Amino acid sequence: MSTYISDMDAWQESWDRQQEAYLPDREQRFAAMLDAVDAIRDSAPLRLLDLAGGTGTISLRALRRFPDADLTLVDLDPALLALATATLGDRASIVTADLGRPDWHTTLPHRHYDAVLTATALHWLPAERLADLYGEVRDLLRPGGLLVNADHMPDDGLPELTERLLARARRRRTARYAAGAALSWSQWWQQAEQDETLGPLVRQRQAIYPTGHSPEWNPPVSWHLAALSAADFTEVGTLWRAGPDAAVVAVR
């Protein structure tokens, strides 16, 4: 992809602000993910796969932490991939692939990775497909490598408190949108569609997702741990939690 975006830094910042309206502790989850990667590092450079990487949020932070990392970013969204390509340049391999298909990994530049990282993305996949994807990711990891998935994963034991936390977060987001402190998801895409360069890519995106993504599916953390165990990882657990969000980790 050779799309040139002259104001890529501004678009990346705008994306970050929009995402932080949903995830105020976004940076903490990324730090926890990269701490786990650092803990299993036994080679240089690290080989990392940014799964459903979007604009390159995880890749950019990984490169700040591990400047010599060999990074691969996978996504399907043409607009977000254009931003990732413009920002990362030759510091990462950018791969267009559909995680909804079992052959998504066939065009990756490497057969094995030290770590596969993903955040706030896989909730668009249905249960059966996500369980299969966990197994496919396991096969891409070297022995001792790890997968970290950070997403909306409520605690099974706190159903009422979780609802209260979610309601509180919605009120805070609504107040921020009303004050103009951040763009909503739909507002961000509306602005991107007005951009001379991104606009055509947003329309390509709409052709790929004519009805939007599939409905969000946010099972409790126990579902993820069970699916990872069934995928034959040797260790599975919760790496990080903040309210209704968590990061699960699985070690091959």
N, C-alpha and C positions, 0 to 999 in steps of 0.2 A: 504494500500500500504506500503510495507516494504523495498522498494529500499533504499540502503545506498549509499549516495553520499559524498565521503570523502572531496571534495573540494567545498562544497555547497556554502560557502561564496564567493568564487571566481566566481562561476556561477551566483549567485545573483547579484554581482557587475557588471559582464559582461552584464547581462540582463538590469540592470538599465542604464548603459552607452549607450547601443544600443537604448533603449527607449528614453533617453534624447536627442539623435540626432534628433528624430522626435518631441519631446516635451520639449523644453528648460525650460519651466515654469511648468514642471511636479509637482514639490514639492509644488508650490503655490496652484495648484488645490486640492492636497491632504489636505493641511492645511485648505483650505476653507471648504472642505467636513467635516473634523473633528471638525472645529469650529461650524458648524451647528449641528452636533451630540451633542456636549457639550451643546449647547443652549437648546436642548429638553430633556436633561438627567434628569430623575426624579426617577431613581432607580439604585441600585448597586447590582450586576454588570450589565452593559449594555449588551444587547443581540444584536449582530451585524451580518449581513449577507453580506459577500464579494462575490458579484455576478460576475461570469466569472472572478474569482480572480487570475487565472494564477499562477505565482510563489509565490503569497502571498504579493505582493507589498503593497496593502492597509492594509491587516491584520497586517503586521509587524509595520506599522506606527500607526495603531490604538492601538496596544498593548503598544507601547511606550507612547502614550498619555493616554490610559486607561488600566493600567496593569491588572486590574481584569476583563476585558471584557470577555464575553462568546461569542466566535467567531465561525462562520461557514463559510467555504469557499467552493464554488461550481464552478466546471469547468469540461470540458470534455477531455481536452488535457492531455494525459498520461505523456508526458515529463515535462510539466509545473507543473502538479500535483505532480510529484516526487520531484521537487525542493521545492514546497510549503511544502510538508510533511517533507522533510529532514530539512527544516529551522524552521518550526513552531512546529514540534514535537507534544506533547500533549497539546499545548497551543491553539489549534483550532481543530474543527471537520472538516475533509476533506471529501467532498461528490463529487462523480463522477456523473454528470447528464448532459443531453443535453437540453439546453435552447430552442432549436427548437421544443421541444415536450411539450405539455401542462401538462404532468404529472411529469415534472422535479422536482417539490417541494415535491413529496410524500415521499422521503427518507430523508428529512431534520430532524434533531434531535428535532426541536421545531416547534410549530404551529404559534407562533407570535414572531416578532422581534421589537426592538426599532428603528432600522435603517437598510436600505439596501443600500449598496454603490457599485458603479461600475464605471470603468474608461476605456475609449478607447477600448471598447469591443463589445458593442451592435450594432455597425454599420455593423456587419456581418449578422445581422438578416434582413429579408425582412420587409417591412412596416407593413403588416397585422399582422405578428407574433410579431413584437415589440410592436404594439398597444395592442395586447392580453396580452403580458408579463407584460406590465404596470398594467393592471387590476389584474393579478395574484399576482404581488408584493403587490399591495394595500391590498389584502386580507390577506397577511402575516404580515402586520404591525399592531401593537397595536394602539388604538386611540391616535392621536398626534404623532405617529411615522412618519419617513420620508424616502423617497427615494431620493438619489442624483445620477445623471448620468452625468459624465463629458466625453465629446467626441468632435469630430469635428462637430460643430454646427454653421455654418456661420450666421452672422447677416443679416436679410432680406434686411435691408436698405443700405447695403454697398457692393453690388455685385462687383463693379470694384475694390474697395480698397481690398476686400478679395482676389481677384485674384492676385493682386500685392503682397500682404503679402504672399500668398502661393508660388508665384514664388521666392520671396526673400528667403523664408525658404528652398526651394529646392536647390537654389544656395549655401546656407550655408552648407546644408547637404552634397552636392556633394564635396565641398571643404574639409570638415572634413573627408569624406571617403578617398579622394585622399591623404590626409596627414596622414592617419592611426590613426586619433584621436578617431574614433569610428567604430564599425562594423555596416554594414547595416543589415536589417532584414534577408535577404537571407544568408548573410555571417555568422550571428549568428547561424542559423539553420544548416548550413554546418559544422561549428565547433562542434556543439552539436552532430551531427551524427557521428563524428569521436571519440567521447568519449566512453570509454568502457562501462560505465553504462547507459548513456543517449542514446547512439546510437540505441539500440533495441527499446527504447520508442519512439524515433523520427520516426522509421520505423512503429511502431504501429500508430502513429499520421498520417502518410501518408496514411495508410489504412482507417482511419476514414475520412480524408479529401483528397480523391484521386485527386481531381482537385483544392486543396486549399480551403479556405473559399469561401463563396459566394461573389460576387462582393461587394466592399465597397459601402455603401449607406449613404450619409451624408446630410440629409435634413436640412433646416434652423431651427433655434431654435423655430420659431413659430410652426412648425409641432409638435415638442416634447411637447410644452406647450398645444397645442390643444388636442393631444393624452392623455396627463395626465389629463386634464380637463374632457375629455370624459370617462376616467377611474374612475371618481367620487372622485378624491382627493378634499379635502376642500380648499387647497391653492396650487397654482403652480406659479413658477417664475424662474428667472435667478439668480442663487446664485453667479456666478463668470464668468468673461469673460476675454480672452486675445486674441486679433486678431480673427482668424476664429474658435477658440475653446471656449467652454462654459461649465458650469455645471448647469443643471436644477435641481430644487428641487421641491418635491411635498410632502405635509403633509396630512396624513389621518385624 
